Amino acid sequence: MNNIIKNYKKVEYGQAPEDSKEVMEWIKKISSPNKNYIDGKWIKSSSSKNIQAINPANKKKLFKLAVSSKKDINLAVTSASKAYKKWSNITPYERSKYLYALARLIQKHSRFLAVLESIDNGKPIRETRDIDIPLVARHFYYHAGWASKSNDKLKSIGVIGQIIPWNFPMLMLAWKIAPAIACGNTVVLKPAEYTSLTALFFAELCIKANLPSGVINIVTGDGSTGQYITNHPNINKIAFTGSTDVGKKIIETTSNSNKKLTMELGGKSPFIVFEDADLDSAVEGVVDAIWFNQGQVCCAGSRLLVQESIEKKFIKKLKQRMEKLRVGNPLDKSIDIGAIVAPVQLQKINQLVKKGVKEGAKLWQPSWSCPTEGIFYPPSLFTNVSPASFIAQVEIFGPVLTALTFRTPSEAVSIANNTPYGLAASIWSENINLALDVAPKIKAGVIWINSTNLFDASCGFGGFKESGFGREGGSEGIRAYTKNILPIKKIKRKKLKKNRISLHSIDRTPKLYIGGKQKRPDSGYSFSQNTVNGSFICDVASSNRKDVRNAVEIASKSCTKQISNFNRSQILFYLAENLQQRKDTFIDLLTALTNATSLEAQKEFESSCERLFYYASMADKFEGQIHNPPMRGLTLAMKEPLGVIASILNNNLPLLNLITVVGSIFSTGNSNIVVPGQKTSLIATELYQVFDTSDVPDGYINILTSKENALTSTLSLHENIDGIWYFGKDKSAKSDLIRNTVSNLKRFWCPEEQDIDWFSKNESFLNEFLHQSTQIKNIWIPYGE
Ligand code: TAP
């Protein structure tokens, strides 16, 4: 083994091994490999390819599992589709009874599951017994409650393909399966190739619980099996947890389907210690942050940020604590750190650590040595690390901590945010003002104050930026397994002979609207704007890449200056009032540019003013939640704006669609870059004066007129755009757009519904825009005893 481990004298401790006899007998019993759990029974895989599962603590062979084929996946999906018809239609109470039965069975077999997980994955029994498996049971209980709470309000999605990693095999299974089936979906789940055993045992529990056949299907395999799942046409959603690289591949391969996605991806989370923190508690925090599960944790606090004034003292305390940690047999109850999951993972850790040493960082490891018979790596600490260095940026996914320093809170925030990831952060300070001032500034989906690695089924978990999108747990997680179908209404309008169009040719070329000012387009080009019966009205500016760059620069700067929700609401009310003053102009324009009669144009205009009132009133009412997990503390689920959102619109009800999009995006505190439908661009340009007179802060609303789809690729590739919405009808432009979003994993929303009924006043329709323009940050705060 090519570890960078110092060979110092070995410290002897007494052993406290957990009994594994029953588990080993079960493994022997199921050792006829190649079977999947499909349609409620064990079915032999059609593939002859196997994977050998090993015990990472001693490298002994455990079990051979099938690398399932396309045929196996077809069978599993057929079984899930068949089951979906019944499962989605039984009463919520019936569903909740099955979830409850599974929770009870998990509890009943909890010690067995804990031992099995430790043997298969290498986790210390202390963790599987006290954390993983109790949380698994909690997930099924909690979601049994959701199933019965929901009555029939939740609309299930269909068949869900679920792909999970090896670091929390049983817990990830519970995070995925419990909410999915609670909402009436059926699933095909693939565990990771290194750790499939607890999933197979769970299948036995499904049989014991008499779960209807096909509701849950478990197929083993590797990345190739995962691809059959992601490519399957009859799977309606992919829920993926794993690396950012594979997550991006899945977004690309599903871009031409209407599959829904949730992506729980990697991280490089900061652990920030201020000089006034309780240092002993913070040291214990670091132990839980980076040496829990051998550091193989997506939200591991792998970047320690210590205030310069306490650096020496803190690092000294930390080294003393590291010296006392114990690495060894995961089944030993007094072990702190178990085995690394697989040889290839150890190799990866070694390579990255070597790279860190080569970069000039200083490596420190405790004086004792690791056992040599299994796959082990000692707790390791890098100091003398620069924030931009490789080891401070890349997810090592092992027990390796990189320590950096900062001087001021604002420097801590800027170092903390200086990675492409945004999964979690931990803040340590005895000053609640400081901790709660820093928390909103960190770009991450989960923040722990004076704590770390806390999880509960009632609290959403998931990332910002390249750590993915979608949440697991809490009501946020339920949203991810239900669908909100947008209302549809095809507007049938007769082609009118509009001889009576009163609009005269406009003797000017309307410009772009960037940063609150009218700007000439960089290209100097324009395109013509005609009435619906073909008469020329005027030319409209044609934007290019440089105009996009300017608009994004200014939009990004604007949204960092937070305007209060009350102010946003006032501005939207004022916008509505000022729009009212221009009624005749807009009605003329709508009748000229679309097939609307004057009465229909009037209806669209009035609806637009009403829509502004709706989003004005929601600016201070679309609020977060407080979750109440069963441990000391509360979780504030805050709805935060994405940042800069670009929207590409169509010509259907052009004033109402633009107002709905701009109003909702502004209401939630984002800045807008809007590309109106080509044929109805004049509607947008005519709004400039209304924006100017309504105190809209510069840069919050930017309008770029262009020919259809001319800006789609530039916008979707732009690294500083955080979200993109597409209402166009061009399928290939839409899938290109989705593929391009992987550049920075921007959030995308491309509704599959065509002919959206923009007139709808349905709250779930109107609020969908608010949900799509926000992401939830869960902040865990100490509270109570
Ligand atoms: P990955 O290599 O991404 O694998 C995750 C899962 O995807 C495995 O089941 C894997 O199969 C499968 N897979 C691999 N290639 C695929 C493809 N092309 N198409 C479809 N499926 C494919 O990640 P990992 O090494 O198992 O896990 C570590 C990563 O997961 C880390 O980056 C960690 O941060 C992240 N993670 C994130 C979270 C959350 S909640 N954000 C939680 C845990 C872990 P095989 O492994 O069987 O080949």
Boltz pocket constraint, residues with backbone or C-beta under 6 A from the ligand:
constraints:
  - pocket:
      binder: B
      contacts: [[A, 163], [A, 164], [A, 165], [A, 166], [A, 167], [A, 168], [A, 190], [A, 191], [A, 192], [A, 193], [A, 194], [A, 221], [A, 222], [A, 223], [A, 224], [A, 225], [A, 226], [A, 227], [A, 230], [A, 241], [A, 242], [A, 243], [A, 244], [A, 246], [A, 247], [A, 249], [A, 250], [A, 263], [A, 264], [A, 265], [A, 266], [A, 267], [A, 297], [A, 298], [A, 299], [A, 395], [A, 397], [A, 423], [A, 461], [A, 462], [A, 463], [A, 467]]
      max_distance: 6.0
